[in-house]
């Protein structure tokens, strides 16, 4: 199937679910992203700031760029002028740098707090206690150029449906806990980003509002296309 056909298939699957499709374009060339754009897709996910920086000028201004990979503080400046949503905030230090760079560009940057929900040591993320301490801190309260819009998590790479379901449920519970304690009246705190090509249907069933899908749209990644600066 073509990229357009894959996207139409996802649009049909997501109909009525209130879940947004983030097309994971990392390592894929601009030509394929343009093909997805022409098919109506607007939200694209990248996991390297340098790669996003290289691609952004080559694509239309109404593309919604999502940073979904681990973000180092010294790379925030590359994406601060235009990034739509940083899904991978895992420390107060990173949030402070995002705030600093957003202020330079006179904008507020939307962010998700990333949580560690998997049984894999390679995954980044906060735990609930760390997130609560962050949100209670005076340092966080002083940040005027970031907006926390929800949570994100990466499940274990496994075929075990019961395990995946537990991990997705745990992220939904974290969202509910933070919503009740810190954002009870905040309409913007509504996103739960979880689910990828292999497990998105289960994630949606457990309350996902954003799925991050790459290979099921673009096919297998061409790692030679990765951009480094």
N, C-alpha and C positions, 0 to 999 in steps of 0.2 A: 504493500500500500504506500501511497505517496504521503508526504507531510500533510498536505491539505486533507487527504482522506483520513489520516490518523486524527487530526484535530477535529474534524466533523464527527468522528466516532466518539471522541471524548465529550464534545458538546452534547451529544445525544445521551451519553451515560450520566452526565452531570446535571441534566435538566431536572429542575425541581429540588436539587440537593443543597442549594445555597453555598456551594463550594466552588472556589476559584481555582482554575488551572494555571499553575506557574510552569511554563515550558523551560526546562533546564537546558540552556544552550551552551553550557560550559564545554570547552574544547571543540565546539562546532564552528565552522566558518561563517562569516557574515552572510554569505550567499544563502545558506540554509535558513538562517534567522529571517532574512528578507522573505523567503518563501513562506515561512510560517506567518509573518506579518501580513503578507498579501492574502493569506487565508483567514485573516481576522484576529489572530493572536496578538495581544499587546503586552502581556506580563512575561518577562523572561528572567531566569535565574542564572547567576554566575557565581562561582566559588573562589575566584581570584580577582582582587581589585585591579591588578594590572591588565588582565584580560578584558574586564568590563571597560576600563578606561580606553583601551585600544578600539573596542567595538562601538562604543557609544556615538562617536562622531559620524560613523558610517551608516547610522540607522535613523529613522524618523524621530522627531522630538517627542512624540506622544508615546514612545515605548516606556513601559514601567519596568525599571531595572530593580531586581531583587538580589541582594547579596545573601547567599545561602551558605557560604563556606566560612571557615574560621578566618576572622579578620584581625590582622595585627594593627596595633595603634598607629604605627608609622605609615600604614597604607590607606588610612581613612581619607586623607586629603585627596586621593585620586578619584574618589567617588562622591564626595560630599556635595558638589554642585548640583548633582542631578539624580542621585539614587532615590528610588521611590520608597523602598523598605529594606532595612537591614535586619535580617531574620536571625542573625547569629550572635547576639550580644550575650557574652558570658562573664562579664566582670564590670565593676564600677569604673575601673580605669579606662576601659574601652568606651563606656558610655560617656565619660567625661571628655574624652578626645573627640567623639562624635559631636558632642555639644559644642566644643570649641571650634571645630571646623564648620559646623552648621551656622554658628554665629557669624563667622567670616563671610558667609554667603547670604546672610539675612534670611535664613529659612529654619523651619522646624523639621527635623528628620524623624520619620516614623521607624520604630524599632520593635522587635520581638525579643523576649528573653529566651535564650536557648537552654533547655534542660537535658540533663544526662538521664536517659530512660533505658538505654540498651545494656546488654550484658557483654559489652566489648570495650576494652580499655582504650581503643583508638578514638572514641567519640568524645567531643568536647561538651561542656554544659555545666550549668549550676545544679544544685539541689534546692529543695524548698527552703531550707533554713538560710542558705546563702542569699536566695532571692528576697526573702523577707527582711533580712538584715540590710540588704542594699536599698530596698524600697523605704525602709524606716530611717535611713541615714540622712543627716543634714546635708551631706554632699549631694545626694540625689535630689533632695528637695530644692536645691539651688540651681538645678539645671533647667533653663528656660527654652532650650532649643532642641530638645528631644521629646518624643511622645511614645510611651510604651503602649503598644496596641494589642499585645497578647503574648502567646508562647509558641515555641517551636521545639521539636524533638526529632531525633533520628533513631528509628527502631533498629533492633538487632537484625543483621542480615541472616535470616533464617526462614525455613519453610514451615516452622512450627506455628500454626495459626493461633493456638492458645497463648503462646508466649507473646506474639505480636499483639493480640487482643489485650493482654495484661498491660503491656507497655503503652499502648494507645489510651487505655482507660486511666493509667497513672498520669499521663499528661493532661487528660481532660479534668481529672481531679485537681491537679496543680492549678490549672486555669481557674476552676471554680473557687478554690481556696483564695487565690490572689484577687480575684474579682470581688469576692465578698469582703475581704479585709481592706483592700487598697483602692479599688475602682468601682464601688457599688453604683455610682451614678454616672460613670464615664462610658458614654456610648462608643467611644473609639476603642475601648478595651474589649475586643470581640473576636480576635483571630486565634485559631488553633491550627498551626501549620504542621501537619504530619501526614505521612503517606507518600510513597514513591511508585515507580512503575509496577513493582511486583506486589505491593500490598495496599494500594490506594483504596480499593473497595472496602477492605476491612477498616481502614482509617476513617473513611466517610461514615461508615456505620457507627463508629465510636465518637463522632462529633467533629471531624476535621472540617475546617473552613477554607483550607488551602492545601492542595496536593502539589508536590514537586515532581514532575514527570519529564524524563529526558529520553531514554532509549525507546520508549513506546511511541514517541513522536518522531524523533530524529534518526532512530536506528542506533547502531553501536557507535561509540565516540571515536573520533579520529584524534588521538592524542598528539599527533604531529602538528595539529593546528593550534596547540596551546601557545599563547603569547607570553613572553617574559620581557620585562623592562628593566 
